[in-house]
Amino acid sequence: MTPRLLAIKIGNSNVTVGVFEDATLLATWRAHSETDKTADEYAILLDDFFAYPPVEDGGSWRGASYH
């Protein structure tokens, strides 16, 4: 199975999430940034995103972040 890359961009207005498999973008999502939202609430949001069919099969993941 090909590893997948989880890309997250956290901006002032939106949180943008993308899932790549090699160079192919499988899915993207965007949510409104809220300063009073907890880490647990964002975790639930990501869990909901990952229930989307292209990423729900439990493939292997690799990640990177930037600021």
CYANA upper distance limits for C-alpha pairs under 8 A (distance plus 0.5 A):
  1 MET  CA     59 GLY  CA      7.40
  1 MET  CA     60 SER  CA      7.80
  2 THR  CA     21 GLU  CA      7.20
  2 THR  CA     22 ASP  CA      7.80
  2 THR  CA     59 GLY  CA      8.07
  2 THR  CA     60 SER  CA      7.64
  3 PRO  CA     21 GLU  CA      7.01
  3 PRO  CA     22 ASP  CA      7.95
  3 PRO  CA     59 GLY  CA      7.31
  3 PRO  CA     60 SER  CA      5.39
  3 PRO  CA     61 TRP  CA      5.76
  3 PRO  CA     62 ARG  CA      6.92
  4 ARG  CA     19 VAL  CA      7.25
  4 ARG  CA     20 PHE  CA      6.04
  4 ARG  CA     21 GLU  CA      5.16
  4 ARG  CA     22 ASP  CA      7.37
  4 ARG  CA     59 GLY  CA      7.53
  4 ARG  CA     60 SER  CA      6.55
  4 ARG  CA     61 TRP  CA      5.09
  4 ARG  CA     62 ARG  CA      6.32
  4 ARG  CA     63 GLY  CA      8.48
  5 LEU  CA     19 VAL  CA      6.22
  5 LEU  CA     20 PHE  CA      5.56
  5 LEU  CA     21 GLU  CA      6.93
  5 LEU  CA     22 ASP  CA      8.31
  5 LEU  CA     61 TRP  CA      6.30
  5 LEU  CA     62 ARG  CA      5.47
  5 LEU  CA     63 GLY  CA      5.71
  5 LEU  CA     64 ALA  CA      8.20
  6 LEU  CA     17 VAL  CA      7.80
  6 LEU  CA     18 GLY  CA      6.49
  6 LEU  CA     19 VAL  CA      5.32
  6 LEU  CA     20 PHE  CA      7.10
  6 LEU  CA     61 TRP  CA      7.59
  6 LEU  CA     62 ARG  CA      7.25
  6 LEU  CA     63 GLY  CA      5.81
  6 LEU  CA     64 ALA  CA      7.91
  7 ALA  CA     17 VAL  CA      6.21
  7 ALA  CA     18 GLY  CA      5.59
  7 ALA  CA     19 VAL  CA      6.76
  7 ALA  CA     20 PHE  CA      8.33
  7 ALA  CA     63 GLY  CA      7.32
  7 ALA  CA     64 ALA  CA      7.33
  7 ALA  CA     65 SER  CA      7.61
  8 ILE  CA     15 VAL  CA      7.58
  8 ILE  CA     16 THR  CA      6.24
  8 ILE  CA     17 VAL  CA      5.07
  8 ILE  CA     18 GLY  CA      7.02
  8 ILE  CA     65 SER  CA      7.54
  9 LYS  CA     15 VAL  CA      6.26
  9 LYS  CA     16 THR  CA      5.63
  9 LYS  CA     17 VAL  CA      7.00
  9 LYS  CA     66 TYR  CA      8.50
 10 ILE  CA     14 ASN  CA      6.94
 10 ILE  CA     15 VAL  CA      5.05
 10 ILE  CA     16 THR  CA      7.00
 10 ILE  CA     33 SER  CA      8.18
 11 GLY  CA     15 VAL  CA      6.41
 11 GLY  CA     33 SER  CA      7.70
 12 ASN  CA     33 SER  CA      6.94
 13 SER  CA     32 HIS  CA      6.41
 13 SER  CA     33 SER  CA      5.68
 13 SER  CA     34 GLU  CA      8.44
 14 ASN  CA     30 ARG  CA      6.93
 14 ASN  CA     31 ALA  CA      5.98
 14 ASN  CA     32 HIS  CA      4.95
 14 ASN  CA     33 SER  CA      5.19
 15 VAL  CA     30 ARG  CA      6.14
 15 VAL  CA     31 ALA  CA      5.69
 15 VAL  CA     32 HIS  CA      6.69
 15 VAL  CA     33 SER  CA      6.26
 16 THR  CA     28 THR  CA      7.75
 16 THR  CA     29 TRP  CA      6.29
 16 THR  CA     30 ARG  CA      4.97
 16 THR  CA     31 ALA  CA      7.06
 17 VAL  CA     28 THR  CA      6.03
 17 VAL  CA     29 TRP  CA      5.69
 17 VAL  CA     30 ARG  CA      6.82
 18 GLY  CA     25 LEU  CA      7.58
 18 GLY  CA     26 LEU  CA      8.03
 18 GLY  CA     27 ALA  CA      6.19
 18 GLY  CA     28 THR  CA      4.80
 18 GLY  CA     29 TRP  CA      7.01
 19 VAL  CA     25 LEU  CA      6.45
 19 VAL  CA     26 LEU  CA      6.03
 19 VAL  CA     27 ALA  CA      5.96
 19 VAL  CA     28 THR  CA      7.07
 19 VAL  CA     55 VAL  CA      8.25
 20 PHE  CA     24 THR  CA      5.92
 20 PHE  CA     25 LEU  CA      4.93
 20 PHE  CA     26 LEU  CA      6.02
 20 PHE  CA     27 ALA  CA      7.97
 21 GLU  CA     25 LEU  CA      7.00
 21 GLU  CA     26 LEU  CA      7.24
 26 LEU  CA     54 PRO  CA      6.81
 26 LEU  CA     55 VAL  CA      8.03
 27 ALA  CA     54 PRO  CA      7.62
 27 ALA  CA     55 VAL  CA      8.34
 29 TRP  CA     49 PHE  CA      7.70
 37 LYS  CA     41 GLU  CA      6.69
 37 LYS  CA     42 TYR  CA      7.65
 38 THR  CA     42 TYR  CA      7.04
 39 ALA  CA     43 ALA  CA      6.64
 40 ASP  CA     44 ILE  CA      6.82
 41 GLU  CA     45 LEU  CA      6.83
 42 TYR  CA     46 LEU  CA      6.72
 43 ALA  CA     47 ASP  CA      6.64
 44 ILE  CA     48 ASP  CA      6.74
 45 LEU  CA     49 PHE  CA      6.82
 46 LEU  CA     50 PHE  CA      6.66
 47 ASP  CA     51 ALA  CA      6.97
 48 ASP  CA     52 TYR  CA      7.95
 50 PHE  CA     55 VAL  CA      6.17
 50 PHE  CA     56 GLU  CA      6.24
 51 ALA  CA     55 VAL  CA      7.35
 51 ALA  CA     56 GLU  CA      5.65
 52 TYR  CA     56 GLU  CA      6.55
 53 PRO  CA     57 ASP  CA      8.10
 55 VAL  CA     59 GLY  CA      7.88
